[in-house]
Amino acid sequence: MNDTNNGNIKSKKTFDGVELKPSSKNWFLVIVFTPFILIWLFVEIFIVPSFVLNIQNGSLPLIWVCGWTGAGAFAIRMWLWHTIGQTKIVIENGVLAIQKQNYIFSKRKQFELNKIQNLHIQNRNIEKTPYFTRRNYLFTDKTKTISFEYEHKTIRAVDWLNIADANFVIQILKPNVIV
């Protein structure tokens, strides 16, 4: 087994294949979500129980409590992902497996290497939808994504890499994928 580290990506060669672990930490979001989670916890522990016990005027307070709890669960999920989460890519025995470790409600995705087509780096500097345009390049240089076609669907394997890390991942994946 051989461990190498290329910037934000740890690669490990095993007997059967290769294992990559790109880092996707966003410390800005960790810092922003931490006070929100602390305030959410205080409200959830001390204020919501007395609020729920004194419900007298319909379902509006109950809807507010459900929304507040959902927003807190989302913030905790994002905070955990950006502090201890990471994507793990394993290539072995003709299979590409992608798993987001320490990400709540995520499951392992497996793809047969001989069915993968058009492995490339996708530029996500600007994303357009019918409702808005998002400029991702304003605060970071990590705007690249490793994408491929699999059974007529576009799969994004790894998101938010800088160009050097994206080239390193492509360099590792290309020899294993039959293009």
Secondary structure, 3 states (H helix, E strand, C coil): CEEEEECCEEEEECCCEEEEEECCCCHHHHHHHHHHHHHHHHHHHHHHHHHHHCCCCCCHHHHHHHHHHHHHHHHHHHHHHHHHCEEEEEEECCEEEEEEECCCCCCCEEEEHHHEEEEEEEECCEEECCCCEEEHHHCCCCCEEEEEEECCEEEEEEEEECHHHHHHHHHHHCCCCCC
